[in-house]
Amino acid sequence: MLQQTRVETVIPYFERWMKIFPTIQKLARANEQDVLNAWEGLGYYGRARNLYKAAKIVVEKHNGKLPRNLEELRSLPGIGRYTAGAIASMAFGMDEPTLDGNLRRVFARLFDITEPADSSTGEKILWRLAAKYLPKGQAGDYNQALMDLGATICVPKNPRCLICPLMRLCKARQAGNQEQRPVLKLKKPTPHYVSAAGVIVRRRCVLMVQRPSKGLLGGMWEFPNGRVYGDPAEGLVDVLKTEYGLKVQNKEILETIKHTYSHFSVTVHPYICELMKKSKNRDLHWIKVTELEDYPMGRIDRKIARQIRSIILRVPNKTYG
């Protein structure tokens, strides 16, 4: 959960998760929809799917216990070099380095590393430093201490250098360029897209589709949608016909939603639509409006779902199609 996500954001999700899945065995026996529901709102849903897959493997191949062998640990879905090092040092007391975003920043400033921290050369330098200064027999405490240092004192902007216990050792501080460390590669401009979504209502049910298990928001449920150009209402009619085999006409526009993902941003125009002709697309499913909370969704579709639920429950006799 802490991969690419701040501690304060993770804590309530972790606490709820541990109540639902207190053991690896219980997680392994769950279904994917329950797993995604418990993760909903935390983002980067591939982490949840990988955790679920890893639990199944641990139960089936390792008698329900995480392997202590580094190669076996890294063979589990979602566990790379950083996570394996963190588990090995903190859970098993092994002398293994780890390197999360906080540690990268601390080492880049301490040693005034000019190579981009997100380049292959920069990665090698930082991993070498992480291993070189690792105190034998205390790797877990050491790794956690530097993570906390990066999270609370050596923060990305306006680092609190005057209270840092490593201030006298910090080369970037001595050079006065701590704000410019770590160096990162220039990022390309974030593209922005415009999409439209169709909210097709029939007898207090809405038409939904489940996303493929891999990729962005894998396994989550969404309203039929697509990228549009020009007038969103006209574009939606074309998208629903081309992508889903649905013939509709727009009846009412809902609140426009803007959202930013890691690599792009999007503006979504949701419309309540009247179904003019049924589709033979077997991926489409009618779901009761009152049961939408039971289906895992991304932030955009959850906002749409709550809009339509509020409208239908507030005006129960209104006909949409």
ABEGO torsion letter per residue (X at the ends): XABGBBAAAAAAAAAAAAAABABAAAAAABBAAAAAAAABGAEGAAAAAAAAAAAAAAAAAAGGBBBABAAAAAABBGBBAAAAAAAAAAAAGBBBBBBBAAAAAAAAAAAGBABBAABAAAAAAAAAAAAAABBBGAAAAAAAAAAAAAAAABBABGBBAAABAAAAABAAAAAGAAAAOBBBBBBBBBBBBBBBBBBBBBGGBBBBBBBBABEBGBGBBBBBBBBBBEBAAAAAAAAAAAAAGBBBBBABBBBBBBBBBAABBBBBBBBBBBBABBBABAABBBBBAAAAAABBBBAAAAAAAAAAAAAAAABAABBAX
